[in-house]
Amino acid sequence: MILQTIPFCRTALRMWSGAILWAAHFTAIYSVTALACARGYAHAMVFGLELVTLTVLAATLLAFLTALAIVRRARRADAASFESWITATVASLAAVAIVWEGFVPVLVLPACV
């Protein structure tokens, strides 16, 4: 019984990998920001940028490139399959959400208000 569910679980994780990536990115950047603001590290400077800004930008860039890699791999796998289409679509939407939640606040708002 368990062996029969493994392909389903693998397929489901692959199809939702973009959403999982987005959730991990969201949790990471807001956790780092909250901890830095609470501990007083919000204005610490690294390479001429605030630590929070640098961390959020690096995490956002990494997550965005990972989402693009998921899309690319899904499109190469089998363009006609439903699973590949869902994987690429969810990862594309996740890439948009990652950019929106990562780059836009960093460029518009201060880290700690």
C-alpha positions in Angstrom: 0.0 0.0 0.0 2.7 2.5 0.9 4.8 1.6 -2.2 1.8 2.5 -4.3 1.5 6.0 -2.9 5.2 6.9 -3.4 4.8 7.9 -7.1 1.8 10.0 -6.2 3.7 11.8 -3.4 6.6 12.4 -5.7 4.4 13.8 -8.4 2.4 15.9 -6.0 5.6 17.4 -4.5 7.0 18.1 -7.9 3.8 19.8 -9.0 3.7 22.0 -5.8 7.4 22.6 -5.6 7.0 26.2 -6.6 4.4 26.9 -3.9 6.7 25.1 -1.3 9.6 27.2 -2.5 7.5 30.4 -2.2 6.4 29.5 1.3 9.9 28.7 2.4 11.2 32.0 1.0 8.3 33.9 2.6 9.0 32.4 6.0 12.8 32.9 5.7 12.8 36.6 4.8 10.1 37.6 7.3 11.8 35.6 10.1 15.2 37.1 9.4 13.7 40.6 9.2 11.7 40.1 12.5 14.7 38.7 14.3 17.0 41.5 13.0 14.5 44.2 14.1 13.9 42.6 17.5 17.6 42.2 18.2 18.7 45.6 17.0 20.6 44.4 13.9 18.4 46.2 11.4 21.0 48.9 10.6 24.1 46.7 10.6 26.0 47.3 7.4 27.6 44.6 5.2 29.2 45.4 1.8 27.6 48.9 2.0 24.0 47.6 2.5 22.0 47.0 5.5 22.2 43.4 6.7 18.4 42.8 6.4 18.4 44.3 2.9 21.3 42.2 1.8 19.9 39.0 3.3 16.5 39.5 1.8 17.9 40.3 -1.7 20.2 37.3 -1.6 17.4 35.0 -0.5 15.0 36.4 -3.1 17.5 36.0 -5.9 18.3 32.4 -4.9 14.6 31.6 -4.6 13.8 33.3 -7.9 16.5 31.4 -9.8 15.4 28.1 -8.2 11.8 28.8 -9.4 13.1 29.4 -12.9 15.0 26.2 -12.7 11.8 24.3 -11.8 10.0 25.9 -14.7 12.8 25.0 -17.1 13.0 21.4 -15.9 9.2 21.0 -16.1 9.1 22.4 -19.6 11.9 20.1 -20.7 10.4 17.0 -19.2 7.2 16.6 -21.2 5.5 19.7 -22.5 2.2 17.8 -23.2 1.8 16.2 -19.7 -0.6 17.7 -17.2 1.9 17.3 -14.3 4.6 19.3 -16.2 2.1 22.0 -17.1 1.0 22.4 -13.5 4.6 22.3 -12.2 5.6 25.0 -14.6 2.6 27.2 -14.0 2.8 27.0 -10.2 6.5 27.7 -10.3 6.0 30.7 -12.6 3.4 32.1 -10.2 5.7 31.5 -7.3 8.5 33.3 -9.1 6.2 36.4 -9.5 5.2 36.2 -5.8 8.9 35.8 -4.8 9.9 38.9 -6.7 6.8 40.8 -5.3 7.5 39.9 -1.7 11.3 40.2 -1.9 12.3 43.0 -4.1 9.4 45.4 -3.8 9.4 45.9 0.0 13.2 46.2 0.1 13.2 48.9 -2.5 10.2 50.8 -1.1 10.1 50.4 2.7 12.7 50.5 5.5 13.4 47.1 7.2 12.1 48.1 10.6 9.4 50.7 11.0 
